[in-house]
Amino acid sequence: MSFKAVLKSICFLILLFVVLYVGMYNTGRISFAFPLATPKPINAPAALIFFGMFAIGVLAGTLLHGSSGGKKSSSKEK
C-alpha cells in the first residue's frame, strides 16, 4: 500500500470523526431547506443532516475522482 493511500485513509477517518463528534453534541432537530431538491424543509435530527451532507460530498468526490481519467495511450505505435 502506498503512502498516499494511507494518508488519504487517515484524512477520511479524521473527517468521519468530525462528523460523528458534531452529531453527538448536536442532537436537536433542525430545519434544513434546499428548494432545488425538496419544496418543503426537512425537519430531522442534526446528526442525520450532517451525515447526509457528508455522504453526498464523499459520493460526489468519488465520482469526480473516478471520472478524471480518460483513454490511456499505448506506448506501441504502428
Buried (B, 14 or more C-beta within 10 A) or exposed (E): EEEEEEEEEEEEEEEEEEBEEBBEEEEEEBEBEEEEEEEEEBEEBBBBBBBEEBEEEEEEEEEEEEEEEEEEEEEEEE
